[in-house]
Amino acid sequence: MNRRGPGLLGAAARTAVVAGTASAVSGRVQQRRQTRFAEQDAQQQAAPPQAVAPEDDLIGQLERLAELKKQGILTDAEFQAQKTRLLAE
């Protein structure tokens, strides 16, 4: 009898080894992802939030008001009233 390959038992064994290796690699990749995401979450929770400087916020609000006025959404009187309110805060 002249065989050309490993036969049925050899092919099944090779398939089992390949499947086991793929499963182990996949599990390791998933474990590393979970570890990395856990580390990122810990860093985000440990870092204090970036505080917006009050003047930056005021400037942004004034710029938005000016844009609304430019688009015709606010009248001159509404713009002046809102600007006065913001500057008084």
ABEGO torsion letter per residue (X at the ends): XBBABAEAAAAAAAAAAAAAAAAAAAAAAAAAAAAAAAAAAAAAAABBBBBBBAAAAAAAAAAAAAAAAAAGABBAAAAAAAAAAAAAX
